[in-house]
Amino acid sequence: MTDAREPVDPGPTIDLDAVVREIEAEARALRRSGAFPAEFERELAALFTRFAPPAASGDLRALIDAAEEHGLIEPFIPVDSQKPAGRFVKQGFAKALGWYHTWLTQEISQFAGSTIRALRVTADRLESLERRLGDAEEQATTIAALPWASDRAAAAASVATVVAGRAPTLKGRVLVARAGQGELVAALSAQGADAYGIEPDAANRDAAEARAVDLLADDGAAHLEAVRRDALGAVVLQGPDLDAAAAGSRLRLARLAYERVGDGGAIVVVATEPQWWRVNEPVTADLAFAPPWTAPTWEFVLGRLGASDVSIDAIDGAVIVCAVVRHRDDENAREATGSVASDLG
Amino acid sequence: MVAVHQFLASLAPRDAQSQHHLHIRDALRGAGYASDLYVGEAKGEFRAQAQPFRAYCGAPGDWLLYGHAIGTPVAEFVVSRPEPMILDYHNVTPAAMFEAWEPSSAIRMAAGRRQLAPLAARCRLGLADSAFNETELRGLGARRTAVVPIMIDTKNFATAPAAKVLDALSDSRSRGARHLLFVGRLAPNKRQHELVAALAALRTGFDIDARLHLVGASASDRYRRTLIRFIEALGLGRAVTLVGSAAPADLAAYYEGCDAFVSASAHEGFLVPLLEAWHHRLPVVASPAAAVGETMGDAGVRVRRPTPIAVAAAAARVLGDDALRAELVARGLGRLDDFALDRSRERLLDAVASVVAP
């Protein structure tokens, strides 16, 4: 090993992108090889979280406890000083203003106490609501992407072929929201699209990485919120965010996707057929917030957003609804979304 | 003479943004503008360089140049003034990154974000030290913008290294240890804990006697305490050094004595220590988050998903590949030229002259 402070002689130029790809491949290989204990990275993250303030976990009760801790202000006036006479001067001020300081801290603590009581009542009610919906939510979030496919890679290739046929001239990046284990991202990339995927589930992302597909750790709606308007060539919506979420969540996702795709781009919905749910996943269908929508419903929703040239292709267990984005002015689009929401009550 | 006076929340020694604004003042004066500094707070030897912002009275024809980085009453003052204004935006750390750790700091950050919108909408020119920051300004309504990199005299990086620190590092390296360095405040957004985790991965899976030096004052006492417990729980107490704020000679010694600069930071508006690393011929491994990728250009190894194993794999490759290290050092020196003070000064004066001539 030579010292980096030796005279610089880089020799032939190195392809740094290739080096990065090699490093990523090595990291993947090491994870599989057993060079690290199982769950090594997750255990590191869990260990750090154990020492972090409870509020860092996002736990509502812990956040309220932290607020309560900060809400109590002791009526103590610090009088220490590095200057010789400073302590006496501060003690004088403390004596003169102590009554006001005590009153003020009590007022602030009263306000904090009342606010925290209100937060605790809110938390109680929220937890009660979550308990009632919890089973359905948990069931909904465990649904895989492309649940109807016996061979997900082959199914993804079929979907990609349909998308390529319906939207052959996409300009810009193609986002696959809720990408599962990356099958559809890989299939779209193989068709020549500049595709990327987001997937909130870490186990799914790891499985995707094992097949050399990097997925971003994010939630569909949150990611679309962060993307600027007209930035994408297409958005593919699929998975539990679509098939099992509440109607309002699906509408919001569709509206965000529509706004983020540039004029002439495409929105693609890969929706499981309601009949498939009823036959193959009756428990999931019963526990989901709402049943999957039919193709005509998606056609209606996308049309009201302003999309044109809506096509519907059926494959075994699912429908692929493809629509071209035609931006009217933003106000019209917002009105349209509002109308859809009110149409659906 | 046209005056372009600067307004800042604070002016402090060993602070890159303070140096930047002193260079702006000197550049403006050199180009024939009158220019003084008005601040919320001046510290140490910089007290003589600036006046309190409320002492500014204004004169016909004056322009204001306001440097924004955190919530401050100075911003409210500038927005309330009638003079035309240039905004120099250094990015505000998202409050969400601090909320769980330092709620009071998070409130100031959130205030800084809120103050940014009226500033961006009102400014005649928005300056940003990266395209990342410029995009944010444009999104908030700034009509005319320009990217002017942070103004730093890289000659100041050439401080003689402290012999004690350098000797200790050299001695350790001669016995086979490899030293990684990160410079920046201990803060949740800089994610030093990910570097500690990467160090654990490096020692576990790559069999490298690696050490990590974290230089920088603490911006969050809770984060610092959590980091210390994390380090102790991993048994890395002897392998990780929390240096704290370092004197220039000590800092130079760390740059000179370490083997690579590593960053897993999740949010930076620029990341000045990259420039110092390149100056000291230190190869760089970094997550390209926020503006880091843009500052780094092609002069470092990008870790696109900075998981511990991914960062460790990148560091191990750099530590073990002589040709790659030499290439990174050469690219770093080339990239450093892009941020030469003369070039940044020229870009600043061109941008300012586009709205107000001296």
Contacts between the chains, C-beta under 8 A, distances in Angstrom:
chain1	res1	chain2	res2	distance
A	1	B	319	7.5
A	1	B	320	7.1
A	1	B	322	6.5
A	2	B	322	5.0
A	2	B	325	7.8
A	2	B	326	7.9
A	4	B	259	6.9
A	4	B	281	5.4
A	4	B	282	6.6
A	4	B	283	6.2
A	4	B	325	5.3
A	4	B	326	7.5
A	4	B	329	5.5
A	5	B	256	7.3
A	5	B	281	5.5
A	6	B	326	7.9
A	8	B	281	7.3
A	8	B	326	6.1
A	8	B	329	5.4
A	8	B	330	4.6
A	8	B	333	6.7
A	9	B	326	6.0
A	10	B	323	7.2
A	10	B	326	4.7
A	10	B	327	4.1
A	10	B	329	7.6
A	10	B	330	4.3
A	10	B	331	7.8
A	11	B	323	5.9
A	11	B	326	7.0
A	11	B	327	7.7
A	13	B	327	7.1
A	14	B	323	6.7
A	14	B	324	6.0
A	14	B	327	4.7
A	16	B	298	5.9
A	16	B	301	7.0
A	16	B	327	7.7
A	16	B	331	8.0
A	19	B	301	6.6
A	19	B	317	7.1
A	19	B	324	6.4
A	20	B	301	6.3
A	20	B	302	5.7
A	20	B	303	8.0
A	20	B	304	7.4
A	20	B	314	7.9
A	22	B	317	7.6
A	23	B	301	7.0
A	23	B	303	7.8
A	23	B	310	7.5
A	23	B	313	5.1
A	23	B	314	5.0
A	23	B	317	5.3
A	24	B	304	7.4
A	24	B	310	6.8
A	24	B	313	7.7
A	26	B	313	5.1
A	26	B	317	7.4
A	27	B	307	7.6
A	27	B	309	5.0
A	27	B	310	4.7
A	27	B	312	7.9
A	27	B	313	4.1
A	30	B	205	5.7
A	30	B	309	6.1
A	30	B	313	6.7
A	31	B	309	6.1
A	35	B	204	7.8
A	35	B	205	4.4
A	36	B	201	6.9
A	36	B	204	6.1
A	36	B	205	5.0
A	36	B	309	6.5
A	37	B	204	7.8
A	40	B	201	7.2
A	40	B	204	7.3
A	40	B	308	7.6
A	40	B	309	7.3
A	41	B	197	7.5
A	41	B	201	7.8
A	41	B	307	5.5
A	41	B	308	5.4
A	41	B	309	6.2
A	44	B	197	4.4
A	44	B	200	6.4
A	44	B	201	7.9
A	44	B	234	7.9
A	44	B	308	5.7
A	45	B	197	7.6
A	47	B	230	6.4
A	47	B	233	5.8
A	47	B	234	7.2
A	48	B	193	5.1
A	48	B	197	7.2
A	48	B	226	7.2
A	48	B	230	5.1
A	51	B	226	4.6
A	51	B	229	4.1
A	51	B	230	5.4
A	51	B	233	7.2
A	52	B	100	7.3
A	52	B	101	8.0
A	52	B	226	5.0
A	53	B	100	5.5
A	53	B	101	6.4
A	53	B	222	5.6
A	53	B	226	7.4
A	55	B	99	7.4
A	55	B	100	4.0
A	56	B	100	3.9
A	56	B	101	6.8
A	57	B	100	8.0
A	58	B	100	7.9
A	63	B	100	7.9
A	66	B	100	7.8
A	66	B	103	7.6
A	70	B	103	6.4
A	214	B	304	6.9
A	214	B	305	6.4
A	228	B	139	7.4
